[in-house]
Amino acid sequence: MPYMVKTTVCLDEGVALKLKRMAEAQQRPQAELIRESLARFIETQAPVLPLGRGKFDSGEPSNSTKYRTRLRSAIRAGKWK
């Protein structure tokens, strides 16, 4: 089993009761149901970008699409040898 990190989740009474009943009906621990549900939820979400990455659009093409032009300019300016 992979290493588990313990955390605390506060649930409203209705959700807690439904979770308890579901776990009893399936004869599984509540924690297992929560882990599975969170894993499915996370898979449906867009990946989290590093802080600030993709947050702003300058309107300019990215460096990756302009690399030839930038490389030629650097060579002409003597900054690339």
FENSUL-V326464 format. One record per helix or strand of 3 or more residues. SS is the DSSP state (H for helix, E for strand). FROM is the first residue (numbers start at 1). TO is the last residue. If there is no record, write none. Layout:
# FENSUL-V326464
ss=SS from=FROM to=TO
ss=SS from=FROM to=TO
This chain:
# FENSUL-V326464
ss=H from=13 to=26
ss=H from=30 to=44
ss=H from=67 to=76
